[in-house]
Amino acid sequence: MLPYPDINPVGFHIGPLPVHWYGLLEIISFVLGTLWLIRRGRRAEWSWTQEQVMDLEYYLAIGAIAGGRVGYVLWYDLPFYLGHPLQILEVWNGGMSFHGGLIGVILGCWIYGRRQDRATMAILDFVAPAAPIGLGLGRIANFINDQLFGRVSHLPWAIVFPAGGPQPRQPSQIYEFLLEGVLLFLILILYSRKPRPVGAVGALFVLLYGIFRFLVEYTRQPDIQLGFVLGRLDMGQILSLPMIAIGSALLWWAYRGGFTTEPSEPRKSAAVGSRAPGS
């Protein structure tokens, strides 16, 4: 059994204003992801300018926040929010769903693509390898905040989380950091080094995240307000199953040449460079 590190969730203060590690790591992940996408966009096959990347990040940020919050409300605590509708807007009080955030990000890519004459799947190919940066640092923030810990375990590396009672538990946040953050990032980076069909990189992200999340949920403590949803499956697993199916279908369709770099409704005033087939 390992001791839980006594880390103050407040990293530092700016005058009377506390700066929490969670928010700080989210900002760091956004900055790192943006810088990495700017560098990635300079490659000839992508032809993204710094200004275009910054514009895209705006749509992605709005989509992730709005989708993450709506997803949490609908899937994780709807009865509570039906009785307290104004608290839906209190995103600072926690309660975000990755699966909802992903839907929001995809919608953000679609809206941006329609405005800039870029295909949605090509945009997803571009941004997908950067997503594990935020996912990984987010799980470290969960660990620091003593939240989303695992189930009771007596493994040598189990940890007694202060919010989890006296029993040692799986450090599921660390598992997710390693799988959804480090491993997923490395796989996508290596996979995208060679030319791939349009849509393949984005599809692989959806597929692998769904698999990793489904497996890690076996070690994670189910949400207290839900418990197990279907047999021994919790909500995270239920939401990951469609990701596995959709990711597999998209990857299959990509290798059949089903996606192109052309937007579904191209405008006559084409002004922005598009991604060449392959990544």
C-alpha angles and dihedrals in degrees: 000000000000126000118246109247111245099233119165107232087218107078097191143322131253099205105305092341115101117217110209123211090234094060092039093054091047090054091046092050091049092050094046092046092049094049091048092050091049089054092045091048092060091070112106095239091059105038096193118156122213090251091053092050091051091049091050091049089058091058092044093050093050091046094048095049097042095041093044092053097043090047092052092048094049100040107028112030112005097143091056095049093045086062094041105033096163090061089066086080093052096091090158088070091067133245112129128158121212092206091054090045090053091054088050091050092050090050089049090053090048094051092045090047093053091050095046102033096248127135115249095228091049089054091049089052088054098049102032098086090055095054096079089062091067093037093053097046090044090059091050087053089052089053092050090048092053092238139125091026124167138260125284110287140164097208115136091252096047114127133212102231113203092227092045099063129245098311122094115250141195113270090231092165089064091048089053091047090054096043106032094031115030103021096040091048092051093047094050093045093051093042094050094050090085125054110275132183115272109274096020098106093048091045092050090053092053092047098047096042089052091051095045094046093047091053096044091051088070087070098038125093109247116243108277094229092053111026113180112351105191116019105302093341121106128207094268090058094044090054092044095056093070088048090057092048095044093043091052092048093047092049091050091048092047092055089050089058094250096143129061136187090245118099116244091246107026117199121230092233096068107184110153128074115245134217118267118231107278132037 
